[in-house]
């Protein structure tokens, strides 16, 4: 489930992005022409849409991180299940009493103790 976040130009082409851009332009025009305060236009007309877009990108990045973490956990779980099945088959084959494995394992133990 890979999510490709929208670039700023793609975001403006969506209905929500177009409405937000129009609202921002109207607020900037209102703040400059009617009220005469540039700071109001910058705060509402620029900072608000930029903040919303940065929040959207942050949410998309966190979603990607959560998705990647889930895929890593699934891969490790599959590896653990596969090694568990492989390990049980190996333990059965190397049980003491089969073809002199007991003497070989005791030799290995004595080598480790040295």
Beta strands, then each sheet from edge to edge (+ up, - down):
end
